[in-house]
């Protein structure tokens, strides 16, 4: 791992335990029965640990969409052609995609990063951080070089660093790249005991015959490249994607800067698995937004050891589930900031059963 990446990762710290205990005490005094707010309570406690504040708030939040193409698309593993990637980027930049609509509703900005799209793009609002024009075909050899994999992670970290300087306090992962469920499936199989048959799903909606073909392509990529499960950057380089590496950097960058990061769907969760493998402490900063409709996602979340907040049968990516989860993050923050305590409301607390 490069010195530049290692130096940044070395700045990741564990959660603020004093703030966690203070948050638990504060929540125990709110005018509700203990534990009755469920996941909202645990989320508020986690956010306190991340920020060091019992009453956190996130006025500036950003969806970072990493975009990149995949050479494995030549194997016919997607229902959509590769030119959809740049077309959707223009849709994001025009504000017309699903994530744009949901982000406007949630009060989040959307930033799109070209980290590896297989075409030349130019737009004043596009962050151009292109490492190469798409990955190579991982069914025939490594998707990218080890150095390019490291560079993709560094790009994600730098995008977060720049955003933090602009005042962004919370990040949501998003992605665009035809073929990226294939790469994500290969990544999680390389890093875990999940079988290819269990990991590979229908992605953009492929039929049964193409699903079987997709399984075979992932098996071939893993056999040819033999990624080292002890080295997550080797896994990323051999069977990953540039936008997946960028998201690894976004996740690690959020942890480095003490910001929560909401993980979107299957592809983002594959990036989260890589980030956790690189730095286990980064998982403390992750909020998994939802369990997607993609077949292997639940197994992947079990591997991550994190529970999803929502179940909406989404399978679109882009950051859509992450933005929807943002409403519940806001709810958790408002509960601890605005709810009365038993003392302030003049409400009697729980009585202890007396024993004789």
SELO-198172 format. One record per residue (C-alpha): residue in three letters; x, y, z. Coordinates in steps of 0.5 Angstrom, whole numbers, plus 500, padded with zeros to 3 digits. Layout:
% SELO-198172
alaXYZ ...
This chain:
% SELO-198172
unk500500500 unk503507498 unk505511504 unk500517502 unk494512503 unk497509509 unk499516512 unk491518511 unk489511514 unk493512520 unk489518522 unk483514523 unk481513530 unk476509534 unk469512536 unk469517542 unk467513548 unk465518553 unk460521548 unk457514547 unk456514554 unk453521555 unk448519549 unk446513552 unk445517559 unk441522555 unk437518551 unk435514557 unk432520560 unk428522554 unk420521555 unk419514552 unk420507555 unk427505555 unk429502548 unk422504545 unk425508539 unk429502537 unk434503531 unk433511532 unk437510539 unk442506536 unk444511530 unk444517535 unk449513539 unk453512534 unk453519531 unk455521538 unk461517538 unk463519531 unk462527532 unk463527540 unk457531540 unk450528544 unk446532540 unk449532533 unk447535526 unk449535519 unk447541515 unk451540509 unk451533506 unk453530500 unk452524495 unk458522492 unk457518485 unk463515483 unk463513475 unk467508472 unk466503466 unk468495466 unk472492461 unk468485463 unk462488459 unk465485453 unk463478456 unk455480455 unk454480463 unk449486463 unk442488460 unk444495458 unk450497453 unk456501456 unk454507453 unk449508458 unk454510463 unk456517460 unk449518458 unk447517466 unk452522468 unk449527464 unk442525467 unk445526474 unk449533472 unk442535469 unk438533476 unk434528472 unk436522475 unk432518481 unk438520486 unk437527484 unk430528486 unk431524492 unk437528494 unk433535493 unk427532498 unk433530503 unk437537502 unk443533500 unk448536494 unk450531489 unk457531486 unk459526480 unk466524479 unk469521473 unk474516475 unk474511470 unk469512464 unk470510458 unk469516454 unk471523454 unk466528458 unk466535459 unk461539464 unk463545469 unk459541475 unk463534473 unk469532477 unk474529472 unk479525476 unk480519471 unk485514472 unk484510465 unk478509460 unk475503464 unk478497467 unk480491463 unk476485462 unk477481468 unk475475465 unk482475461 unk486478466 unk487484472 unk482489471 unk487494473 unk494495476 unk496495483 unk498502483 unk491504479 unk487501485 unk491505490 unk490511486 unk483510485 unk482510493 unk486516494 unk482520489 unk476518493 unk480520500 unk481527496 unk474528494 unk472527501 unk478532504 unk476537499 unk468537501 unk470537508 unk474544507 unk467546504 unk463544510 unk460538508 unk459534515 unk456527512 unk457523506 unk453518502 unk456513497 unk453513490 unk456510483 unk455509476 unk458504472 unk455498467 unk458492469 unk459494476 unk455488480 unk459483476 unk465486479 unk462487486 unk460480486 unk467478484 unk470482490 unk466479495 unk467472493 unk475474493 unk474477500 unk469472504 unk466465504 unk460467500 unk460463493 unk459465486 unk452462486 unk450466492 unk453473490 unk451474483 unk445477482 unk441480476 unk444487476 unk440491471 unk435485470 unk438480466 unk434473464 unk436466467 unk441464461 unk445471462 unk445470469 unk448463468 unk453466464 unk455472469 unk456467474 unk461463469 unk464470468 unk465471475 unk468464476 unk473465470 unk475472473 unk477469480 unk480463477 unk485467472 unk487472477 unk487469484 unk486475488 unk489475495 unk484475500 unk489477505 unk491484501 unk484488499 unk488492494 unk490486490 unk483484490 unk481491488 unk486491482 unk484484479 unk477484480 unk474490482 unk473497479 unk475504479 unk469507482 unk469501487 unk476503489 unk473511489 unk468509494 unk473505498 unk476512498 unk470516500 unk469511506 unk476511509 unk476519507 unk470520511 unk472516517 unk479520517 unk475526517 unk471524523 unk464524518 unk459519518 unk458515511 unk451512509 unk453506505 unk448505499 unk447498496 unk450492493 unk456496490 unk457501495 unk457495500 unk462491496 unk467498497 unk465498504 unk467490505 unk474493502 unk475499506 unk473494513 unk479489510 unk484495509 unk482499516 unk477495521 unk476501525 unk472505519 unk466500520 unk464504526 unk463510521 unk458506516 unk451507516 unk448501512 unk442504509 unk438498506 unk438491504 unk437491496 unk434486492 unk440484489 unk441477491 unk448477495 unk447483499 unk444480505 unk450475505 unk455481504 unk452485510 unk452479514 unk460479512 unk460486514 unk457485521 unk452491520 unk445491520 unk441495514 unk436501516 unk431500511 unk428494506 unk425497500 unk427492495 unk431497491 unk436495486 unk438502482 unk444504486 unk446511485 unk446513492 unk438512492 unk437508498 unk443512502 unk439519501 unk432515503 unk436513509 unk438520511 unk431522513 unk432517519 unk439520520 unk435527521 unk430524525 unk435520530 unk438527531 unk432531532 unk430526537 unk436527542 unk436535540 unk428536541 unk425531545 unk424533552 unk427529558 unk423526564 unk425532568 unk424538563 unk417535562 unk415534569 unk413527567 unk415521572 unk420516570 unk420509570 unk418506577 unk423500580 unk419494583 unk420494590 unk422487593 unk421485600 
